[in-house]
Amino acid sequence: MSRRKTGPRPRPRTPAPVTAGAPCPCGLDAAYGTCCGRFHAGTGTTAPTAELLMRSRYSAFVVGDAAYLLRTWAPETRPGGLDLDPGMRWTGLEILDTSEGTPFHQRGTVTFRARYVHGGEAGALHERSRFTRHDGAWVYVDGDFPDD
């Protein structure tokens, strides 16, 4: 009979916190504090386009900012709360297409692919998100999952 040695199990790797001077998780060539962090701060600055809102919402998932996600969700589709999975590590965002969603539109769509690692397995979320204006600010309405 063989004996298995038991020892401390390795802990899942916790990503370093995103600081104001760190590269923004959304993929734009800017520091988090001057890119998506300024929207997350809740100081009244809102994303001027649907794409920037999409990018800031992705970054909110990366940093675990559930309050921002709820604040930027359309009231008619907003859930009562969010329970973000601490085991989910978002690793990259690719914007595939945008339609309307400029400062001159009332609606817009953003199609994206967000990469992640969960439970040691890599994956990707491919979504076409719909956005609208609510009280002058862009908000996320809902999305669907295009066939790959």
CNS distance restraints for C-alpha pairs under 8 A (distance, minus, plus):
assign (resid  12 and name CA) (resid  87 and name CA) 7.88 0.50 0.50
assign (resid  15 and name CA) (resid  89 and name CA) 7.70 0.50 0.50
assign (resid  17 and name CA) (resid  63 and name CA) 7.16 0.50 0.50
assign (resid  18 and name CA) (resid  22 and name CA) 6.11 0.50 0.50
assign (resid  18 and name CA) (resid  24 and name CA) 8.00 0.50 0.50
assign (resid  18 and name CA) (resid  32 and name CA) 7.41 0.50 0.50
assign (resid  18 and name CA) (resid  63 and name CA) 6.64 0.50 0.50
assign (resid  19 and name CA) (resid  32 and name CA) 6.87 0.50 0.50
assign (resid  19 and name CA) (resid  33 and name CA) 7.33 0.50 0.50
assign (resid  20 and name CA) (resid  31 and name CA) 6.42 0.50 0.50
assign (resid  20 and name CA) (resid  32 and name CA) 5.07 0.50 0.50
assign (resid  20 and name CA) (resid  33 and name CA) 3.95 0.50 0.50
assign (resid  20 and name CA) (resid  34 and name CA) 7.44 0.50 0.50
assign (resid  20 and name CA) (resid  37 and name CA) 6.96 0.50 0.50
assign (resid  21 and name CA) (resid  31 and name CA) 5.16 0.50 0.50
assign (resid  21 and name CA) (resid  32 and name CA) 6.15 0.50 0.50
assign (resid  21 and name CA) (resid  33 and name CA) 6.19 0.50 0.50
assign (resid  22 and name CA) (resid  31 and name CA) 5.35 0.50 0.50
assign (resid  22 and name CA) (resid  32 and name CA) 5.74 0.50 0.50
assign (resid  22 and name CA) (resid  33 and name CA) 7.84 0.50 0.50
assign (resid  23 and name CA) (resid  27 and name CA) 7.85 0.50 0.50
assign (resid  23 and name CA) (resid  29 and name CA) 7.19 0.50 0.50
assign (resid  23 and name CA) (resid  30 and name CA) 5.98 0.50 0.50
assign (resid  23 and name CA) (resid  31 and name CA) 4.52 0.50 0.50
assign (resid  23 and name CA) (resid  32 and name CA) 5.57 0.50 0.50
assign (resid  24 and name CA) (resid  28 and name CA) 6.55 0.50 0.50
assign (resid  24 and name CA) (resid  29 and name CA) 7.36 0.50 0.50
assign (resid  24 and name CA) (resid  30 and name CA) 5.95 0.50 0.50
assign (resid  24 and name CA) (resid  31 and name CA) 5.10 0.50 0.50
assign (resid  24 and name CA) (resid  32 and name CA) 3.94 0.50 0.50
assign (resid  24 and name CA) (resid  33 and name CA) 7.74 0.50 0.50
assign (resid  24 and name CA) (resid  35 and name CA) 6.52 0.50 0.50
assign (resid  24 and name CA) (resid  36 and name CA) 6.86 0.50 0.50
assign (resid  24 and name CA) (resid  59 and name CA) 7.49 0.50 0.50
assign (resid  25 and name CA) (resid  32 and name CA) 7.11 0.50 0.50
assign (resid  25 and name CA) (resid  58 and name CA) 7.81 0.50 0.50
assign (resid  25 and name CA) (resid  59 and name CA) 5.46 0.50 0.50
assign (resid  25 and name CA) (resid  62 and name CA) 7.07 0.50 0.50
assign (resid  25 and name CA) (resid  92 and name CA) 7.16 0.50 0.50
assign (resid  25 and name CA) (resid  93 and name CA) 7.90 0.50 0.50
assign (resid  26 and name CA) (resid  36 and name CA) 7.52 0.50 0.50
assign (resid  26 and name CA) (resid  55 and name CA) 5.15 0.50 0.50
assign (resid  26 and name CA) (resid  56 and name CA) 6.77 0.50 0.50
assign (resid  26 and name CA) (resid  58 and name CA) 6.47 0.50 0.50
assign (resid  26 and name CA) (resid  59 and name CA) 5.58 0.50 0.50
assign (resid  26 and name CA) (resid  92 and name CA) 7.31 0.50 0.50
assign (resid  26 and name CA) (resid  93 and name CA) 6.10 0.50 0.50
assign (resid  27 and name CA) (resid  92 and name CA) 7.23 0.50 0.50
assign (resid  27 and name CA) (resid  93 and name CA) 6.50 0.50 0.50
assign (resid  27 and name CA) (resid  94 and name CA) 7.90 0.50 0.50
assign (resid  28 and name CA) (resid  35 and name CA) 7.91 0.50 0.50
assign (resid  30 and name CA) (resid  34 and name CA) 6.76 0.50 0.50
assign (resid  30 and name CA) (resid  35 and name CA) 5.99 0.50 0.50
assign (resid  31 and name CA) (resid  35 and name CA) 6.02 0.50 0.50
assign (resid  32 and name CA) (resid  36 and name CA) 5.66 0.50 0.50
assign (resid  32 and name CA) (resid  37 and name CA) 5.18 0.50 0.50
assign (resid  32 and name CA) (resid  38 and name CA) 7.88 0.50 0.50
assign (resid  33 and name CA) (resid  37 and name CA) 4.41 0.50 0.50
assign (resid  33 and name CA) (resid  38 and name CA) 5.72 0.50 0.50
assign (resid  34 and name CA) (resid  38 and name CA) 5.71 0.50 0.50
assign (resid  35 and name CA) (resid  39 and name CA) 7.67 0.50 0.50
assign (resid  36 and name CA) (resid  40 and name CA) 6.42 0.50 0.50
assign (resid  36 and name CA) (resid  55 and name CA) 7.33 0.50 0.50
assign (resid  36 and name CA) (resid  56 and name CA) 4.86 0.50 0.50
assign (resid  36 and name CA) (resid  59 and name CA) 6.71 0.50 0.50
assign (resid  37 and name CA) (resid  41 and name CA) 6.09 0.50 0.50
assign (resid  37 and name CA) (resid  56 and name CA) 7.81 0.50 0.50
assign (resid  38 and name CA) (resid  42 and name CA) 7.58 0.50 0.50
assign (resid  38 and name CA) (resid  43 and name CA) 7.70 0.50 0.50
assign (resid  38 and name CA) (resid  45 and name CA) 6.88 0.50 0.50
assign (resid  39 and name CA) (resid  43 and name CA) 7.40 0.50 0.50
assign (resid  39 and name CA) (resid  44 and name CA) 7.72 0.50 0.50
assign (resid  39 and name CA) (resid  45 and name CA) 5.59 0.50 0.50
assign (resid  39 and name CA) (resid  46 and name CA) 5.68 0.50 0.50
assign (resid  39 and name CA) (resid  47 and name CA) 6.73 0.50 0.50
assign (resid  39 and name CA) (resid  56 and name CA) 7.13 0.50 0.50
assign (resid  40 and name CA) (resid  56 and name CA) 7.60 0.50 0.50
assign (resid  40 and name CA) (resid  60 and name CA) 7.32 0.50 0.50
assign (resid  40 and name CA) (resid  65 and name CA) 7.68 0.50 0.50
assign (resid  40 and name CA) (resid  68 and name CA) 5.98 0.50 0.50
assign (resid  42 and name CA) (resid  68 and name CA) 7.83 0.50 0.50
assign (resid  46 and name CA) (resid  53 and name CA) 7.97 0.50 0.50
assign (resid  46 and name CA) (resid 137 and name CA) 6.43 0.50 0.50
assign (resid  46 and name CA) (resid 138 and name CA) 7.60 0.50 0.50
assign (resid  47 and name CA) (resid  52 and name CA) 5.56 0.50 0.50
assign (resid  47 and name CA) (resid  53 and name CA) 5.16 0.50 0.50
assign (resid  47 and name CA) (resid  56 and name CA) 7.85 0.50 0.50
assign (resid  47 and name CA) (resid 137 and name CA) 7.40 0.50 0.50
assign (resid  47 and name CA) (resid 138 and name CA) 6.79 0.50 0.50
assign (resid  48 and name CA) (resid  52 and name CA) 6.83 0.50 0.50
assign (resid  48 and name CA) (resid  53 and name CA) 7.58 0.50 0.50
assign (resid  48 and name CA) (resid 102 and name CA) 7.23 0.50 0.50
assign (resid  48 and name CA) (resid 103 and name CA) 5.75 0.50 0.50
assign (resid  48 and name CA) (resid 137 and name CA) 7.67 0.50 0.50
assign (resid  48 and name CA) (resid 138 and name CA) 7.32 0.50 0.50
assign (resid  49 and name CA) (resid  53 and name CA) 6.32 0.50 0.50
assign (resid  49 and name CA) (resid 101 and name CA) 5.51 0.50 0.50
assign (resid  49 and name CA) (resid 102 and name CA) 4.88 0.50 0.50
assign (resid  49 and name CA) (resid 103 and name CA) 5.66 0.50 0.50
assign (resid  49 and name CA) (resid 138 and name CA) 6.95 0.50 0.50
assign (resid  50 and name CA) (resid  54 and name CA) 6.13 0.50 0.50
assign (resid  50 and name CA) (resid 101 and name CA) 4.72 0.50 0.50
assign (resid  50 and name CA) (resid 102 and name CA) 6.66 0.50 0.50
assign (resid  50 and name CA) (resid 108 and name CA) 6.15 0.50 0.50
assign (resid  50 and name CA) (resid 109 and name CA) 7.11 0.50 0.50
assign (resid  50 and name CA) (resid 110 and name CA) 7.09 0.50 0.50
assign (resid  50 and name CA) (resid 131 and name CA) 6.26 0.50 0.50
assign (resid  50 and name CA) (resid 132 and name CA) 7.95 0.50 0.50
assign (resid  50 and name CA) (resid 138 and name CA) 6.17 0.50 0.50
assign (resid  50 and name CA) (resid 139 and name CA) 7.83 0.50 0.50
assign (resid  51 and name CA) (resid  55 and name CA) 6.18 0.50 0.50
assign (resid  51 and name CA) (resid  98 and name CA) 7.08 0.50 0.50
assign (resid  51 and name CA) (resid 101 and name CA) 7.02 0.50 0.50
assign (resid  51 and name CA) (resid 110 and name CA) 6.16 0.50 0.50
assign (resid  52 and name CA) (resid  56 and name CA) 6.05 0.50 0.50
assign (resid  53 and name CA) (resid  57 and name CA) 6.05 0.50 0.50
assign (resid  53 and name CA) (resid 138 and name CA) 6.84 0.50 0.50
assign (resid  53 and name CA) (resid 139 and name CA) 7.44 0.50 0.50
assign (resid  53 and name CA) (resid 140 and name CA) 7.99 0.50 0.50
assign (resid  54 and name CA) (resid  58 and name CA) 6.22 0.50 0.50
assign (resid  54 and name CA) (resid 110 and name CA) 7.23 0.50 0.50
assign (resid  54 and name CA) (resid 140 and name CA) 7.88 0.50 0.50
assign (resid  55 and name CA) (resid  59 and name CA) 6.26 0.50 0.50
assign (resid  55 and name CA) (resid  93 and name CA) 7.90 0.50 0.50
assign (resid  56 and name CA) (resid  60 and name CA) 6.10 0.50 0.50
assign (resid  57 and name CA) (resid  61 and name CA) 6.42 0.50 0.50
assign (resid  57 and name CA) (resid  68 and name CA) 7.58 0.50 0.50
assign (resid  57 and name CA) (resid  69 and name CA) 6.11 0.50 0.50
assign (resid  57 and name CA) (resid  72 and name CA) 7.96 0.50 0.50
assign (resid  58 and name CA) (resid  62 and name CA) 6.46 0.50 0.50
assign (resid  58 and name CA) (resid  93 and name CA) 7.52 0.50 0.50
assign (resid  58 and name CA) (resid 114 and name CA) 7.94 0.50 0.50
assign (resid  59 and name CA) (resid  63 and name CA) 6.26 0.50 0.50
assign (resid  60 and name CA) (resid  64 and name CA) 5.68 0.50 0.50
assign (resid  60 and name CA) (resid  65 and name CA) 4.82 0.50 0.50
assign (resid  60 and name CA) (resid  66 and name CA) 7.04 0.50 0.50
assign (resid  60 and name CA) (resid  68 and name CA) 6.76 0.50 0.50
assign (resid  60 and name CA) (resid  69 and name CA) 6.65 0.50 0.50
assign (resid  61 and name CA) (resid  65 and name CA) 6.29 0.50 0.50
assign (resid  61 and name CA) (resid  66 and name CA) 7.37 0.50 0.50
assign (resid  61 and name CA) (resid  69 and name CA) 7.86 0.50 0.50
assign (resid  61 and name CA) (resid  84 and name CA) 7.78 0.50 0.50
assign (resid  61 and name CA) (resid  90 and name CA) 7.43 0.50 0.50
assign (resid  62 and name CA) (resid  89 and name CA) 6.94 0.50 0.50
assign (resid  62 and name CA) (resid  90 and name CA) 5.63 0.50 0.50
assign (resid  64 and name CA) (resid  84 and name CA) 6.88 0.50 0.50
assign (resid  65 and name CA) (resid  69 and name CA) 6.65 0.50 0.50
assign (resid  66 and name CA) (resid  70 and name CA) 6.23 0.50 0.50
assign (resid  66 and name CA) (resid  82 and name CA) 6.26 0.50 0.50
assign (resid  66 and name CA) (resid  83 and name CA) 7.82 0.50 0.50
assign (resid  66 and name CA) (resid  84 and name CA) 7.16 0.50 0.50
assign (resid  67 and name CA) (resid  71 and name CA) 6.06 0.50 0.50
assign (resid  68 and name CA) (resid  72 and name CA) 6.13 0.50 0.50
assign (resid  69 and name CA) (resid  73 and name CA) 6.34 0.50 0.50
assign (resid  70 and name CA) (resid  78 and name CA) 6.65 0.50 0.50
assign (resid  70 and name CA) (resid  79 and name CA) 7.63 0.50 0.50
assign (resid  70 and name CA) (resid  81 and name CA) 7.36 0.50 0.50
assign (resid  70 and name CA) (resid  82 and name CA) 7.68 0.50 0.50
assign (resid  72 and name CA) (resid 138 and name CA) 7.30 0.50 0.50
assign (resid  72 and name CA) (resid 139 and name CA) 4.80 0.50 0.50
assign (resid  72 and name CA) (resid 140 and name CA) 6.18 0.50 0.50
assign (resid  73 and name CA) (resid  77 and name CA) 7.10 0.50 0.50
assign (resid  73 and name CA) (resid  78 and name CA) 5.37 0.50 0.50
assign (resid  73 and name CA) (resid 139 and name CA) 5.11 0.50 0.50
assign (resid  73 and name CA) (resid 140 and name CA) 4.71 0.50 0.50
assign (resid  73 and name CA) (resid 141 and name CA) 6.25 0.50 0.50
assign (resid  74 and name CA) (resid  78 and name CA) 5.71 0.50 0.50
assign (resid  74 and name CA) (resid 132 and name CA) 7.78 0.50 0.50
assign (resid  74 and name CA) (resid 134 and name CA) 7.10 0.50 0.50
assign (resid  74 and name CA) (resid 139 and name CA) 5.31 0.50 0.50
assign (resid  74 and name CA) (resid 140 and name CA) 5.63 0.50 0.50
assign (resid  74 and name CA) (resid 141 and name CA) 5.17 0.50 0.50
assign (resid  76 and name CA) (resid 141 and name CA) 7.90 0.50 0.50
assign (resid  77 and name CA) (resid 141 and name CA) 6.17 0.50 0.50
assign (resid  77 and name CA) (resid 142 and name CA) 7.15 0.50 0.50
assign (resid  78 and name CA) (resid 141 and name CA) 7.90 0.50 0.50
assign (resid  87 and name CA) (resid 118 and name CA) 5.99 0.50 0.50
assign (resid  87 and name CA) (resid 119 and name CA) 6.84 0.50 0.50
assign (resid  88 and name CA) (resid 116 and name CA) 6.85 0.50 0.50
assign (resid  88 and name CA) (resid 117 and name CA) 6.13 0.50 0.50
assign (resid  88 and name CA) (resid 118 and name CA) 4.89 0.50 0.50
assign (resid  88 and name CA) (resid 119 and name CA) 7.70 0.50 0.50
assign (resid  89 and name CA) (resid 116 and name CA) 5.45 0.50 0.50
assign (resid  89 and name CA) (resid 117 and name CA) 5.21 0.50 0.50
assign (resid  89 and name CA) (resid 118 and name CA) 6.37 0.50 0.50
assign (resid  90 and name CA) (resid 114 and name CA) 7.26 0.50 0.50
assign (resid  90 and name CA) (resid 115 and name CA) 5.97 0.50 0.50
assign (resid  90 and name CA) (resid 116 and name CA) 4.18 0.50 0.50
assign (resid  90 and name CA) (resid 117 and name CA) 6.46 0.50 0.50
assign (resid  91 and name CA) (resid 114 and name CA) 7.49 0.50 0.50
assign (resid  91 and name CA) (resid 115 and name CA) 5.32 0.50 0.50
assign (resid  91 and name CA) (resid 116 and name CA) 5.03 0.50 0.50
assign (resid  91 and name CA) (resid 117 and name CA) 7.13 0.50 0.50
assign (resid  92 and name CA) (resid 114 and name CA) 5.69 0.50 0.50
assign (resid  92 and name CA) (resid 115 and name CA) 5.07 0.50 0.50
assign (resid  92 and name CA) (resid 116 and name CA) 7.12 0.50 0.50
assign (resid  93 and name CA) (resid 112 and name CA) 7.10 0.50 0.50
assign (resid  93 and name CA) (resid 113 and name CA) 5.94 0.50 0.50
assign (resid  93 and name CA) (resid 114 and name CA) 4.51 0.50 0.50
assign (resid  93 and name CA) (resid 115 and name CA) 6.38 0.50 0.50
assign (resid  94 and name CA) (resid 112 and name CA) 5.57 0.50 0.50
assign (resid  94 and name CA) (resid 113 and name CA) 5.18 0.50 0.50
assign (resid  94 and name CA) (resid 114 and name CA) 6.32 0.50 0.50
assign (resid  95 and name CA) (resid 110 and name CA) 7.25 0.50 0.50
assign (resid  95 and name CA) (resid 111 and name CA) 6.19 0.50 0.50
assign (resid  95 and name CA) (resid 112 and name CA) 4.40 0.50 0.50
assign (resid  95 and name CA) (resid 113 and name CA) 6.56 0.50 0.50
assign (resid  96 and name CA) (resid 110 and name CA) 7.61 0.50 0.50
assign (resid  96 and name CA) (resid 111 and name CA) 5.34 0.50 0.50
assign (resid  96 and name CA) (resid 112 and name CA) 5.04 0.50 0.50
assign (resid  96 and name CA) (resid 113 and name CA) 7.13 0.50 0.50
assign (resid  97 and name CA) (resid 110 and name CA) 5.81 0.50 0.50
assign (resid  97 and name CA) (resid 111 and name CA) 5.00 0.50 0.50
assign (resid  97 and name CA) (resid 112 and name CA) 6.96 0.50 0.50
assign (resid  98 and name CA) (resid 108 and name CA) 7.36 0.50 0.50
assign (resid  98 and name CA) (resid 109 and name CA) 5.61 0.50 0.50
assign (resid  98 and name CA) (resid 110 and name CA) 4.46 0.50 0.50
assign (resid  98 and name CA) (resid 111 and name CA) 6.24 0.50 0.50
assign (resid  99 and name CA) (resid 108 and name CA) 5.51 0.50 0.50
assign (resid  99 and name CA) (resid 109 and name CA) 5.15 0.50 0.50
assign (resid  99 and name CA) (resid 110 and name CA) 6.56 0.50 0.50
assign (resid 100 and name CA) (resid 105 and name CA) 6.21 0.50 0.50
assign (resid 100 and name CA) (resid 107 and name CA) 6.60 0.50 0.50
assign (resid 100 and name CA) (resid 108 and name CA) 4.65 0.50 0.50
assign (resid 100 and name CA) (resid 109 and name CA) 6.78 0.50 0.50
assign (resid 101 and name CA) (resid 105 and name CA) 5.49 0.50 0.50
assign (resid 101 and name CA) (resid 106 and name CA) 6.93 0.50 0.50
assign (resid 101 and name CA) (resid 107 and name CA) 5.56 0.50 0.50
assign (resid 101 and name CA) (resid 108 and name CA) 3.83 0.50 0.50
assign (resid 101 and name CA) (resid 109 and name CA) 6.55 0.50 0.50
assign (resid 101 and name CA) (resid 131 and name CA) 7.43 0.50 0.50
assign (resid 101 and name CA) (resid 132 and name CA) 7.95 0.50 0.50
assign (resid 102 and name CA) (resid 108 and name CA) 7.59 0.50 0.50
assign (resid 106 and name CA) (resid 132 and name CA) 5.67 0.50 0.50
assign (resid 106 and name CA) (resid 133 and name CA) 5.46 0.50 0.50
assign (resid 107 and name CA) (resid 130 and name CA) 7.52 0.50 0.50
assign (resid 107 and name CA) (resid 131 and name CA) 5.63 0.50 0.50
assign (resid 107 and name CA) (resid 132 and name CA) 4.35 0.50 0.50
assign (resid 107 and name CA) (resid 133 and name CA) 6.60 0.50 0.50
assign (resid 108 and name CA) (resid 130 and name CA) 6.02 0.50 0.50
assign (resid 108 and name CA) (resid 131 and name CA) 5.20 0.50 0.50
assign (resid 108 and name CA) (resid 132 and name CA) 6.42 0.50 0.50
assign (resid 109 and name CA) (resid 128 and name CA) 6.62 0.50 0.50
assign (resid 109 and name CA) (resid 129 and name CA) 5.48 0.50 0.50
assign (resid 109 and name CA) (resid 130 and name CA) 4.60 0.50 0.50
assign (resid 109 and name CA) (resid 131 and name CA) 5.97 0.50 0.50
assign (resid 110 and name CA) (resid 128 and name CA) 5.67 0.50 0.50
assign (resid 110 and name CA) (resid 129 and name CA) 5.29 0.50 0.50
assign (resid 110 and name CA) (resid 130 and name CA) 6.75 0.50 0.50
assign (resid 111 and name CA) (resid 126 and name CA) 7.44 0.50 0.50
assign (resid 111 and name CA) (resid 127 and name CA) 5.67 0.50 0.50
assign (resid 111 and name CA) (resid 128 and name CA) 4.09 0.50 0.50
assign (resid 111 and name CA) (resid 129 and name CA) 6.12 0.50 0.50
assign (resid 112 and name CA) (resid 126 and name CA) 5.80 0.50 0.50
assign (resid 112 and name CA) (resid 127 and name CA) 5.69 0.50 0.50
assign (resid 112 and name CA) (resid 128 and name CA) 6.52 0.50 0.50
assign (resid 113 and name CA) (resid 124 and name CA) 6.37 0.50 0.50
assign (resid 113 and name CA) (resid 125 and name CA) 5.48 0.50 0.50
assign (resid 113 and name CA) (resid 126 and name CA) 4.41 0.50 0.50
assign (resid 113 and name CA) (resid 127 and name CA) 6.60 0.50 0.50
assign (resid 114 and name CA) (resid 124 and name CA) 5.46 0.50 0.50
assign (resid 114 and name CA) (resid 125 and name CA) 5.14 0.50 0.50
assign (resid 114 and name CA) (resid 126 and name CA) 6.59 0.50 0.50
assign (resid 115 and name CA) (resid 122 and name CA) 7.41 0.50 0.50
assign (resid 115 and name CA) (resid 123 and name CA) 5.85 0.50 0.50
assign (resid 115 and name CA) (resid 124 and name CA) 4.28 0.50 0.50
assign (resid 115 and name CA) (resid 125 and name CA) 6.41 0.50 0.50
assign (resid 116 and name CA) (resid 122 and name CA) 5.78 0.50 0.50
assign (resid 116 and name CA) (resid 123 and name CA) 5.38 0.50 0.50
assign (resid 116 and name CA) (resid 124 and name CA) 5.93 0.50 0.50
assign (resid 116 and name CA) (resid 125 and name CA) 7.97 0.50 0.50
assign (resid 117 and name CA) (resid 121 and name CA) 5.37 0.50 0.50
assign (resid 117 and name CA) (resid 122 and name CA) 4.34 0.50 0.50
assign (resid 117 and name CA) (resid 123 and name CA) 6.11 0.50 0.50
assign (resid 118 and name CA) (resid 122 and name CA) 6.49 0.50 0.50
assign (resid 118 and name CA) (resid 123 and name CA) 7.68 0.50 0.50
assign (resid 126 and name CA) (resid 145 and name CA) 5.96 0.50 0.50
assign (resid 126 and name CA) (resid 146 and name CA) 6.88 0.50 0.50
assign (resid 126 and name CA) (resid 148 and name CA) 7.97 0.50 0.50
assign (resid 127 and name CA) (resid 143 and name CA) 6.21 0.50 0.50
assign (resid 127 and name CA) (resid 144 and name CA) 5.63 0.50 0.50
assign (resid 127 and name CA) (resid 145 and name CA) 4.61 0.50 0.50
assign (resid 127 and name CA) (resid 146 and name CA) 6.37 0.50 0.50
assign (resid 128 and name CA) (resid 143 and name CA) 5.32 0.50 0.50
assign (resid 128 and name CA) (resid 144 and name CA) 5.39 0.50 0.50
assign (resid 128 and name CA) (resid 145 and name CA) 6.18 0.50 0.50
assign (resid 128 and name CA) (resid 146 and name CA) 6.80 0.50 0.50
assign (resid 129 and name CA) (resid 140 and name CA) 7.24 0.50 0.50
assign (resid 129 and name CA) (resid 141 and name CA) 7.45 0.50 0.50
assign (resid 129 and name CA) (resid 142 and name CA) 5.81 0.50 0.50
assign (resid 129 and name CA) (resid 143 and name CA) 4.07 0.50 0.50
assign (resid 129 and name CA) (resid 144 and name CA) 6.63 0.50 0.50
assign (resid 130 and name CA) (resid 140 and name CA) 6.20 0.50 0.50
assign (resid 130 and name CA) (resid 141 and name CA) 5.45 0.50 0.50
assign (resid 130 and name CA) (resid 142 and name CA) 5.46 0.50 0.50
assign (resid 130 and name CA) (resid 143 and name CA) 5.70 0.50 0.50
assign (resid 131 and name CA) (resid 138 and name CA) 6.48 0.50 0.50
assign (resid 131 and name CA) (resid 139 and name CA) 5.52 0.50 0.50
assign (resid 131 and name CA) (resid 140 and name CA) 4.60 0.50 0.50
assign (resid 131 and name CA) (resid 141 and name CA) 5.25 0.50 0.50
assign (resid 131 and name CA) (resid 142 and name CA) 7.42 0.50 0.50
assign (resid 132 and name CA) (resid 138 and name CA) 5.59 0.50 0.50
assign (resid 132 and name CA) (resid 139 and name CA) 5.61 0.50 0.50
assign (resid 132 and name CA) (resid 140 and name CA) 6.73 0.50 0.50
assign (resid 132 and name CA) (resid 141 and name CA) 6.72 0.50 0.50
assign (resid 133 and name CA) (resid 137 and name CA) 5.16 0.50 0.50
assign (resid 133 and name CA) (resid 138 and name CA) 4.51 0.50 0.50
assign (resid 133 and name CA) (resid 139 and name CA) 6.01 0.50 0.50
assign (resid 134 and name CA) (resid 138 and name CA) 6.30 0.50 0.50
assign (resid 134 and name CA) (resid 139 and name CA) 6.49 0.50 0.50
